Amino acid sequence: MLVKDYDEKGDFLARCVFCQRQLEEVIAENDLAVVMHDNYPVSRGHVLVVPKRHIESYFEATPEELNAINQLIFAVKERLDQKFHPNGYNIGVNIGKAAGQGIFHMHVHIIPRYSGDVSDPRGGIRRIMLDNVLISPIRDGSCNGTCPK
């Protein structure tokens, strides 16, 4: 069954994958947010906590929505601990295209981490996909003097 969300004018947000979520995709929820599996997980158990209201940015969320999201983060962490037994977690939000946001409906990534999933976990999320990322232009100086300081 399709869960339909609407914008402030009552228009269905048909282009937003999170607004078109199927009920069977929801693994936990409260009044203001839901938890769903990430369709492109970077680790076993990678989930997303998504507000039910369509907002693009973390900074648009109300205090009540942030509280609801936080409650679900703690609840789903318990489930992930029981099912996957991770050794750590990364929790993150990408805000804006420059920060890597690809779906412009705010969502929080809960990424279970496992001992040995990368050779050197220092740096946290910056290192999770190191094997699939080219050397940073900032580190190797290839940005030709335009690198941020």
BELZI-V305973 format. One record per pair of residues at least 4 apart in sequence whose ideal C-beta (glycine too) atoms are under 8 Angstrom apart, sorted by the first residue. I is the first residue (numbers start at 1). GAP is how many residues later the second one is. D is the distance in whole Angstrom. If there is no record, write none. Layout:
# BELZI-V305973
I/GAP/D
I/GAP/D
This chain:
# BELZI-V305973
1/21/7
1/22/5
1/23/8
2/18/6
2/19/8
2/20/6
2/21/8
3/17/8
3/18/5
3/19/7
3/20/6
3/23/8
4/8/6
4/15/7
4/16/8
5/7/7
5/8/5
5/11/7
5/13/8
5/14/4
5/47/7
5/48/7
5/49/6
6/4/5
6/5/6
6/6/6
6/7/7
7/4/5
7/6/6
7/47/6
12/7/8
13/6/4
13/7/8
13/41/5
14/5/8
14/6/7
16/4/6
16/38/6
16/87/7
16/88/8
16/89/5
17/4/7
17/86/6
17/88/8
18/18/8
18/32/5
18/36/8
18/85/7
18/87/4
18/89/7
19/35/5
19/86/7
21/4/5
21/5/6
21/13/7
21/15/6
21/29/8
22/4/8
25/11/5
25/12/7
26/8/5
26/9/7
26/10/6
27/8/5
27/9/6
27/10/7
27/20/7
27/49/7
27/52/8
28/6/7
28/7/4
28/44/6
28/47/6
28/48/6
28/51/7
29/4/7
29/5/4
29/6/7
29/23/8
29/43/7
30/38/5
30/41/6
30/42/6
31/21/8
31/37/7
32/19/6
32/20/6
32/21/7
32/32/6
32/33/5
32/36/4
32/37/8
33/16/6
33/17/6
33/18/5
33/19/6
33/32/7
33/35/5
33/36/5
33/39/5
34/15/7
34/16/5
34/18/6
34/38/8
35/12/5
35/13/7
35/14/5
35/15/8
35/37/5
35/40/8
35/41/5
35/75/8
36/11/7
36/12/5
36/14/6
37/4/7
37/9/7
37/10/6
37/11/8
38/4/8
38/8/4
38/9/6
38/10/5
38/71/7
41/4/8
41/5/4
42/4/6
42/69/6
42/86/6
42/87/6
43/43/8
43/68/6
43/69/5
43/70/6
43/71/7
43/74/6
43/85/8
44/40/5
44/42/8
44/68/6
44/70/7
45/35/5
45/38/7
45/39/4
45/41/7
45/65/8
45/67/4
46/63/7
46/64/7
46/65/5
46/66/7
47/29/6
47/33/7
47/62/8
47/63/5
48/59/5
48/60/7
48/61/6
48/62/7
49/20/5
49/23/5
49/24/6
49/27/7
49/58/7
49/59/4
49/61/6
50/55/7
50/56/7
50/57/5
50/58/8
51/4/6
51/10/6
51/14/5
51/17/7
51/18/6
51/54/8
51/55/6
51/56/8
53/12/7
54/51/6
55/5/4
55/6/6
55/10/8
55/50/7
55/51/5
56/4/6
56/45/8
56/48/5
56/49/7
56/50/6
57/4/8
57/38/5
57/39/7
57/49/6
58/8/8
58/35/5
58/37/6
58/48/6
58/50/8
59/36/7
60/46/7
61/4/4
61/5/5
61/8/7
61/45/6
62/4/7
63/4/6
64/4/6
65/4/6
66/4/6
67/4/6
68/4/7
69/4/6
69/39/6
70/4/7
71/4/6
72/4/6
73/4/6
73/18/7
73/35/7
73/37/6
74/4/7
75/4/7
76/4/6
76/34/6
77/4/6
77/12/7
77/33/7
78/4/7
79/4/6
80/4/5
80/6/6
80/30/7
80/32/5
81/4/7
81/5/7
84/28/6
86/26/3
86/27/6
86/28/6
87/26/6
87/27/6
87/28/5
88/24/8
88/25/4
88/26/8
88/33/8
89/21/7
89/22/7
89/23/6
89/24/6
90/19/7
90/21/4
90/23/6
90/34/6
90/35/5
90/38/7
91/17/6
91/18/7
91/19/6
91/20/7
92/16/7
92/17/5
92/19/7
92/33/6
93/13/7
93/14/7
93/15/5
93/16/7
94/5/5
94/6/4
94/7/4
94/8/8
94/15/8
95/4/5
95/6/6
95/11/8
96/5/6
97/4/6
103/4/7
111/14/7
111/17/7
113/4/6
113/8/7
113/15/8
117/4/8
117/11/8
118/9/5
118/10/6
118/12/6
118/13/8
120/7/7
121/6/6
122/5/7
123/4/5
124/4/8
126/4/8
129/4/6
135/4/6
135/5/5
136/4/7
137/4/8
137/5/5
137/6/4
137/10/7
138/5/6
138/9/5
138/10/7
141/6/7
143/4/4
